[in-house]
């Protein structure tokens, strides 16, 4: 289905997929989910109407002010309070605070009639069938025929929700289950009702992918749909096994965290964040499923029952499996619940021999065989939970999904897992997984045995660069629908044209190369730098464009590898440091001044040298969740890979906007001096790390494909190699004087240390172009030389070395 993006004259952004256009969205219900769903639609440029109920009576504060239920402030109190809570929430729900203006607030009694002018109505009220039905009855009075109407329910069946509604309502009605927080969790479950028009389903699947940046998963109208059915079963079983094995809260969270490719919250911390009552409500509904052979697995473990009795529901009540308190010095102390005594004790570090054996295994897939082979309690925990999870998933086909890939897509996108159940099983080996299940006296569904008997020993395989899944009815492999347009580097292992220990150079096809960083946190070390130089050379010789991008879930690049710099600086090998900086400057500036177009595709952490690569690209195609910044001052340095130079140049370009020049350069200075990192790609644009010509992509899975297309367009539009600039206007002594005054005031007020002051002085000197008597224009090379000199001098400072050492040895920034 083709989609187009157009911008009407005065109505904001419009998203059109064939004959359906989305300009405005009404969200009914402003609670945690409703307000944050509204925020995410505002993020993509849609005008939003956010409504909630009118309070039954004024609060005491409102009564004291003489307000009544007729007062607008009272009538909109619930929606206003929810909206303000959303604005204050961390992490932020909006890409930029400016986007709050796209959301209009109101209440059901006064403003529901306005939904007639909206293209999509999303109901997000309390999870009660009677209340949702009453809302739909009112919606039908004002809704324009043909308008989308969807529910964010987490489990109420669509056929019950649509019962009694008009034919037009039922045809355009569907479930759209977002996961909290909607901005960050990628899953959007699409659940058709019995009468939903298939064109509506196609539209929502496409729209969620392209414009909301979601992994859209088509679900059957079954209890818990897909993600909650599998996710809650996994969570409950992990708690049950932990109790049976006598494992502590901290131990289980360690075992179910990043080591298995899952969020740091693990199991118990996740329960506290979500709210134990939420988990219990979902589990209580699922345990009633008489057709589920394993419905007993949803029965509440002892600790869950005890916490519910105590009303220790997690973060919302101040305590759950964990509790925050203060020690005698006022420092925050994290306490963990003892599952035997139900008393809190200081959280303890966790150590298992099984985990120690996987520390050197960077590839997640390679860890799983080692984990299940563990001889300690950790190994036993993994064997029991994995076996149960694998077995349960097999019996959900075809009940909740006809295809196994949908189960993995839902669990990974909804719960932040890097690998789904069938993907994990593949890593262990399908036959080995069956043996594991059988060792506990259980069996997977018959289709797994039939699959093995037919000679198929993988759930997934890659052919011709495309990932395929095992299709049970046809006993064959099929391309995962919707992924045809994705460029996934893992699937292109046969296209690697050059590699070393820290990077791959991959042929993306159509004359475009890609340099993929593969070092720890994708930092710039010798191998990555060598690969980037090699990639540019190969592209200049035999290709027409280059993309710099990777599929990491942690970082595009966390910057330079400081270990080599630290070694040279400690040994006072300053000639080597100077050479290293000069070479890095040459490498980064080569991104811009090569003979082929270079597109950089940042995402997640993009810091220091990673940011400098972004700044020197011909075009940037950034994921919306890109956290970009020049953070070198945190280790006692200034950006010297062209970052300081480039921001001075961008400030110079902004002087034409009419804003006072010193205000513009001051903003640049403050962003670098405070090591400010953008909280989104949109904020990076506002900080001038991204230009107006750079592209922001919502769906991470589409990032590299869009970057490749950008490189092709630049090449086909007649790319011309640019020349180094000589027209950068700097402020000289005038600007330095301004900054010195501010720096001195900050120092006198004890907001910054002596060393902070020294760093800030050097940064100001470079940004202002050095000791020039008047504002004037300078060249890029002039500024590169200044930033290299400043960087070099700071590497000779003891306090800078202390900061670098603290980061290298403890991973913590030192303030000295």
N, C-alpha and C positions, 0 to 999 in steps of 0.2 A: 504494500500500500504506500503510495507516494505521499510525502508530507511537504508542505511549503511553509515558509515563514515570511510574513509580510508585516509592514508597519503602517497602520492607518494614520490619517492626518492628525487626529487628536484623541484617539481612544487607547493609547498605549500599545502594547504588543498584542499581536493576534496570532494564534496558532491554528493552522488549518490542515486537516487531513481529509482530502477529497471534499465531501459535501458538508463537513462539520467543522465549525470554527469556534475556537475558545478565546474569547476576549475577556470575559468576566466569570468569576467563580464565586458562588455563595457557599459559605461554610456554616452549618447549623450546629451550634454547640461550641463553646469557647474554652473548654477545659484544657488539660495538658495536651491532649492530642489535637483537638480542634484548632487551638490557637497556633500550634506549631505546623499543622498542615496548611493553615492560612499563610503562615510566614513563608513556607516553601513555595507556594504558588506566587507570592510576592517576589521571591527570589528570582523567578524566571520571567518576571515582567507582567504578570497578569494582575488585573484589578480585582480585589477581593472584598466581599461583604461578609463580615463576621458577626453572627447573631447569637444571643442567648436569652434565657428567660428573664422576666421582670421579677424582682424580689417581692415577696409577699408584703413586706413592711419595711420602713426605713430602719437603718441601724441606729444605735444610740447616738453615735456621732452625728448622723444625719438629722435625727430628731432635735439634737441640741442646736443645730443650725437652722431649724425651722423648716426643714425639707419634708416633703410628703411623697407618696407613691406617684404623684402627678409630676414631680420634679424630674427633669431629664437626667440629672446626676444620679438619682436613685434608680430610675428605670434602667439605666445602662450600667449600674454599678458592677454587676457580675461580669459582664463582658469587658468593662474597663479594667477591673482588677486582674482578670485573666490575661488581658493584653499586656498590662504592665509587668506581670510576672514573667510572661514570655520574653519581653524585652530585657529583663534583668537576668534571665537564665544563663548559665554557663555550662557547656559551650553554647555559643550564640545560635539562635535559630535563623537569623537573617544574615545574608552575606554582607550586608552593609546596613547600618542604622537608618540610612536615608530611605531604604525600601519600606520602612514602616508607614510612610505616607501612602503606599499603595493599598493599605487595608482600611476600610471604612467600618466603623463599629455601630451596632444597633441592637434592638431587641425584637423578639418574636411578635409582640403585640403591635408595635409601631412600624416595624420595617419589613416584616415578612412579605408584604405586598410587593416589595421592590424586586423580589426574585424573578418576576416576570421578564425583567430586562437582563437576566443572567443566563449564560449558556450551559452551566453545569452547577447542580446543587449537590453538595456533599453533606450527608447527615452524620454527625459525630456526637450524638447525645448519649446519655447513660445507657449501659448494656441491659436494658429491659425491653422485652418485646412490646408490652403495652404502651410504654412511653414512645418508642420509635413509631409504632403504628399511629398514635395520636398526632405525632409531628407530620407524618405523611398525609394524614387527612387534611391538615391545614395547608400543607404544601400544595395539594391538588387544587385548592381554591385559587392560587395565584400563579402556579407554574405554567409556562408557555408550552403548548404541545410540542413534542420532539426534543425538549430539553433533557439533557442527561440528569439522572437522579441516582446517586450511589450512596451506599452505606459503608462506614468504616468499622462495622462490627467485627469483633475478633472471633465470633463463633456462632451467632444466631443464624439459623438457616435462611437462605434467601427466599425459599418458597413460603415460609411463614411470614416474613417481613412484607412480601408483596401481596399477600392474601387480602382480597377485598378491594384492591386498587383497580383503576381503569385500565383498559387494554393498552392505551398509549403509555401510561406510567409503567406497566409491567414490561413492555417492549424496550423501554429505555432505562430500565432499572438493573443495577448490577452491584455486586460487592466490590469495594476497593479498599482492601485492608492494608493500611500503612503501618509501619513499625516505628516505635518511638526510640530515639528522636527522628522524625521524618526527614530532616535534612541529611542526616548522617547514615542511617541504616538504609541499605539499598533496596530492600524487598518491597514490592507492591504486589499483593495477591489479588488477582482478578477472579471473582466468583460469580458466574452467570446464574440467574434464576431460571426456572423452567420455561419462561416465556421471553427471555432476553433475546433481542435481535442479534444475530451473529455479527452484524456490521458494527454494533456497539462494542462487542467484545474485541473485535479486530482493532477498532479505534483506540480503546483503552490500552490494549497491549502495546500498540505502536506509540501512542502519546506518552505513556509512562516511561518507555525506553528513551525516546528521542528528546523529550522536553523536560521531564522530571528527573532524568538521569537514573531511573530505577531498573532493577532486574525484575521484569514483569513475569509473574508465574501464573499460568492458568490453572485454577483449582476446581475441583468438584465441590458440590455443595454438601460437604460432609463435616462432622463435628471437628472443630479446631482447624479446619482446612488442612494445609500441609505443614507449615512451619511450626505452629503451636502444638500440633499433634505429635510431631517427632521431637521438637525441642523440649517441651514440658516432660515428655516421657523420659528423655535423656537426663534431664535435670533431676527429676524425682528418683530415678534409678541410681544416679550417682550419689545422692544423699543416702539412699537405702544401703548401698554397698559400703559407703564410708562408715556408717553406723555398725554394720556387721563386721567390718575389718578392724574397727577401733581406730580409724584414721581421724586426725584432727581437722578442724576447719581450715587452718592454714595449709595443711598438707594436701588436702583435696583441691584447694584453689591453685596451688602450685602445679599439681598434676593435670589440671584441666584448663591451664592457661596457655601462654605462648608456646610452650614446649610441644603442644599438639596443634598449634596453629589457631588457637582460640583467644579471645580477648583476655587482657590481664585480670579482669574481674573474676575469672574462673567460675565456679559454681555457686558458692555461698555468697560471695560479694555481689554477684549478679542478682541473686534473690533479694538481697538488701536493697539494691538500686531499683529494681522493678517493683518491689513491694511484695512481701510474702502473701498478703491477701489476694493480690492479683494472680499469683501462681496457684494459690489454693482454689480460687474461683474457677479457673480454667480446668484444673485437675478434677475438681468436684463434678464438673459437667462431663468430662471425658470418662470418668470411672463408671458412669451410668450406661455406657455403650454396650448393650448386650451382645451385639454382633462381633465385638472385638475380642479375639481369643486371649489377649493379654491385658484386658481392662484392669486386672488386679494390680498391674504395674503403676496405675495412677492413684492407688490408695496411699494416703499420706503417711510418711515415715514418722517415727516417734518424735524426733526433734521438731518437725514441722508442727505436729499437733501441740506440743508443749509451748512453742513460740506463739502459736495462735491463741492458746489459753492465756498466756501472759500479755498478749497484745503487743509483742515485740515484733513489729512488722517490717523492720529495716529502717532505712533512712528517714522515712516519713514519720516514724515515731521516735527517732533518735537512737534506736538500738534494735538489733536483730541478731544475726550471726556475728556481727561486729558492733563495737560501741566505741565512740570517740570520747575521750576525757582529757583532763589537763593534769600534768604532774605538778610538783611543788614549785617548779620554776615557771609554770604557765605554758609549758610546751605541750603541743598536742600529742596524745598518747593513744595508740590504737590497741584496743582490747579485743580478744577473740573469745567466743563462747566455747566452754568446755562441754562437749556433747554428752559427757557422763555425769557431771555434777551440775550442769546448767549455771555455772558461775563464770564470770569473765576473768580472764587472765591476760597478761601482756602478750601480744602477738609474737610468735617465735619464728626464727628462720628455719627453713625446711631443707633437709638433706636426705637424698636417697641414692643408693649406688646405681640404680637404674637411670636416674636422671644424670648422674655424673658421667655415665657411659655415652650419653648423647650430646655432651657439650661441644664436641668437635664436629658434629654432624650438622652442617648448615642447611642441607636440603631436607625439607620437611618430610617428603615422601620416604626418605631413607631412615628416618627416625622410628617409624612405626614398627617395623620388624624387631628392632632392638628393644623398644618399650614393652611389647607383649612377651618378650623372652626373659624379662627381668625376674630374678629369683627372690626379690623382696616383696613387701606389701604393695609397692608401687606397681610391680609387674602383675601381681594378682588383681589389683584394682583395674588395670587396663584390660586384662584378659576378660574379666567378668563384665565390665561395662561395654567394651567393644563387641563382645559376642552377643550380648543382649540387644544392643543397638542395631547391629547388622541383621539379626534374626527378625526383630520387630519391623524393620523397614521392608524386608522382603514380602511380608504379609500385607503391607499397605498397597501393594500393586495387585489388582487394578482398583482397589477400593477407593483410595484418595487420588490416585494418579495412574494413568495407563503407562507412563514412561518413567523410568528410574531417574533420568536427568532432572526432572522437575523437583523431585524430592531433594536432591543435592542442591539445586539452585535455590530452593526456598530456605533450607537450613543454613546455607552459607550466607546468603544475603540478609536473612532475617535475624540471625544471631551472631553474625560477624565471624563465622568460622572460615578458615582458609580452604579447608577441604571438607566435602560432604561425606556422608556415610559410605556410599558406594565408591567414592574416590579413595577414601581411607582403606576400605576393603581391598581395592586394587593394589594399594601400596604394600599391603601384607601378602597379597596373593589370594585369588578367589578360592582355590582349593584349600589353602591353609586356613582361610577364614571359616570355611565349612567345617573343617576338622576342629577348629576352636569352638564353634557353636556346639558341635556334637560332644565335645569333651565335658560339657555341662549337662548332658542328657537331653539336649534340645535339637531341633532341626530347622533349617531355613525352609522357605516355601519351595514347593516342588519345581517351580520354574528354574531355580538355581541349579538343581541336579540335571534338569533337561538341558540347560545351557552348557554345562560341563560335558555331558554325554554327547552333545552335538559338536564338540571340539572347540568351543569358545571358552577361553580362560581369562577374559578381561571384560569389565563392564564398559570401559572406554578405550578407544584407540585413536591414533592420529594418522590420517592418510591424506597425502597431498596438501599438507598444511592446515587441514580442517579436522576439528575434533568430532569424533562420532561416538554414539552411545549404542549399547546393545538393545535392539528392539525385540521384545519378548515374543509378540505374535508371529513375526516373520523370521525369527531366528537369524537376524542379519544386523549389520551395523549401519546406522543412518546419521547424517549430519544433524547436529543439534539445531533445531529451527531457530532462526533469529540471529544466529552467530555468523552467518555467511559474510556479513559486512565487517566483522571484527578482525583486527590484526593482533594475534596473540603470539608473542615471541617464542613461548614454550613449544608451540606447534610447528615452528619453523626451524627445528634443529638441523634439518637437511639442507638449509639455506645458509648456514654459517660459512662465510668465505675466509674468515681469519679470526683467531682468538688467542688470548693468553689467560693467565690465572685470574685476571680481574675484569675481563670484558670480552664480549663477542661482537663481531661485525657481521650483520645479517643482511642478506639480499631480500628486500621486501617485495621485489618485483616492480615492473614498470619503470626501471631505471633509477630506483631509489634505494639507497643503503641506509642501514640503521646501526648506530653504535649503542650497545647495551652495556651499561655499567653492571658489574656483578661482585664488586668488593663489599666488605662489611659496611652497611649503611650507604653503599655506593659512593664512598668518599674518593676524592682525587688522590691517588697515589701514583707510583711509577707506572703500573700496569694500565690504569685507566687513562692516564695522560698519553701513554704510548699508543693505546687503541684509538683515542680521539684524533691524534695526529695521523695515524695510519688510515683511519676512516675517511678523513678529509682528502688525503692523497689518493686513495683508491677511487673516491667519488669524482675527484677532478679528472682522473685519467679515463675511467671507463663507465661512469654513471652520470646522471643529470641532476642529482640532488641528494641531500643527506638529512636524516632525522636523528636526533639524539634523544632516546627515550628508553624506558624499561618498564617491566611489569611488576616491580617491587610493590609490596603492600606497606612498606615502612617509609621509604624515602626515595625521591628522585635522586637527590644527592645531599648528604649532610655536610658537604664542604670538603676542605682539604684534609688529608691525613697528616695530623700534627706530629706524629711520632718521629718522622725523619727531620722535620724542622727542629724539634726539641733536641734531638741528638746533636745536630750541627751547632745549635745555639749554645748548648751546655759546654761543648768543646771549643766554643768561640771560633768556629770555622765560618767566619762571616763572609769570606769570599764564596764559600759554597752556598750560604744562605742567599747571597745576592744573585748568584747564578740561578738558583732554584726559582727565585721570584721572577727573574727576567724571563726564564723559560716558560713559567706558568702564564705570565702576561702575554707572551708571544702565542702560546697555545690558545688562550681564550680569545684574543683579538683575531686570531686566524678564523674563528667561527664566522666573523663578519666579513673578513677581507679575503676569503677564498673565492675561487672562480665559479663555484656552484652555490645554489641557495641552500642555507642550513636552517632547518626548523627544529626548535627545541620544545620538548613536550613534558613540562614539569607536572608534578602531582605531589601530594602529601608534603613531607619536609623537603624544602628547597632552600638550603642555607649556604651562606658564605660563597665558596667557589661555585656551588650549584646555582645560586642566584646570579653570579657573574656570567655564567654560561647563558642563562636566560637573557640577561641584559645585552648580550652581544649577538643574539640570533637575528637572522633576517626576518624571521617570523616566529612567534611563540603560539603554540596551541596548548593551553593550560587546562588541566582538570579544575572544575569549580572548587574542589577541596585542595587547593595548593597553598601551602603556608611558606611564604617567600620572605627572605630577609637577609640583610648583610649584618652578621652577628659577631664579627671579629673582635669588637671591643670587649666582648665577654672574656676573651683570653688575652687581653692586654695589647691587642694589635689594631690596625685599621685595614679595611679591604684594600688589597694590593694586586688583585688579578684583574684590574681594570674597573673594579666596582666603584671606587671613589671617583675616578676619572669620568666614568659613564654617568653617574648621578650629577656631577658638575655640568656635564654636557646637556643632560636633560633639563636641568634647571635653566641653563642658558636658553634652550629652546622655548621654555615657558615664559621667558621675559616678554614675549610678544603678546601675552594674554591680557596685559594691562594691570596685573597685580604688581605691587611693589617688588622690585628685584630682590631686595634683602629679605623680604618675607618668604619668597620662594626658596632661596638658598638656605634660609633658616629651617624650613620644613625638611629639606633634604638632610641637613646636618643632624637634626634631632632624630630622624628615623635611624640614621647610622649610629649616632652617639648613644642612643638608648637600646640599640640592638633590637629594634622593633620588628616583629615578624607579622606579616599579614595573617588574618584569620580566615581568609578566603581569597580566591583569585580576583574577585571583585574589589576587595580592599587593596590587593596588590596593584590593581589598576589605579585606584585612588592615590596610592603612594608613589605612583609613577614607575613602579617596577615592571608593569605591563603597559603597553601603549594602546591607544584606541584601535589600532590596526590589528592587534593581537586577538586571538580567538579564545573563548572560554567554552569548554565542552562539559555538559552535565553528566553524561554517562561515561564512567571510567573505562568501560570495555571498548568504547569507540575512540579513545584518545589517540592511539597510534595510527589507526586508519585515517582519522581526520588530519593528523600531522603529515602523514604520507601524501594525502590529497593536497594539502597546502604546499608541499614541496613540488609536486607535479605542476600545480597552477603557477607557482613562481617561475619554474623552468619554462613552461609553455608560453608565459606572457613576456618572454624575452629578458630573462634575468641578466643584469649587468653588474659586474664586480664593482663595488663602491670603492672610493678612495678615502684614506684617512683624513679626518677633519682638521682644519686649521682655523676654524671660526668660532671656537668656544669662548664665550664671554665670561670672565671671572672678575671678582670684586676687589682683589688685592688687599691693600692695607685697610681700606674702608670696611670690608667685610670682616677682616681679622679683628679689628677694633671692636666691632659689634659683638662678635663671639667671645672675645676675651672678657668683656664686661659681664656677659651672662655666665661664663664659666667661673669667673671670680666670685660672683654672687652665690652660685651653687656651692662653691667650695667653702666660702665663709659661713654659709648656712649649714654646713656639714652634710649636705645631700650627696656629695661626691668626695672620694678620697684624694690624697695627693697624686696617686698614680692615675686615677680617673681623670684628674685635671691635666696631667701630662699627655694622656692619650687624646683628650678632647682638643687640646691646643694643637697637636700635630694634625688632627683631622681637619680642624678649621683652616690651618695653613694650606693644606693640599686643596681643599674644596675652593678656597679663595684664590688659588693660583700662586701662592707664595707671596713674597715680600715685594709686590708690585706697587708703585706709587699711586697709580690710578687704575680704575677698571679698564680692562682691555681684552682683546682676543688672543688666545693661545692655541697651540696644537694639542692633539691627543697625546702625542709622544712626550710633550713637555709635562703634562699632568701625570702620565705613567711614570716618568722619572721621579716626580715629586712623591708619589705614593710609595714607590719602591724604596726611596731613601728613608721615608718616615717609618715604614714597616721594618726596614733593616735596623734602624736605630732602636726601635722598641724591642726587637729580639735580644738586644744586649742588656735589657733591664731585668734585674733580679725578680721584681714583682710580676713581670710578664711571664717569666719562666715558672714561677710558682703557680700562676693561673693555668698555664698549659699543663703542668704536671698534675694539678688537681683534677683536671678534666680527663687526662689520660689514665690516671690510676684509680680514681673514684667515680668518674663520670659526673662530677658535680662542678658547677661554676664557683670560683672562689672570689670573694669580694675582699680585696686587700688595698 
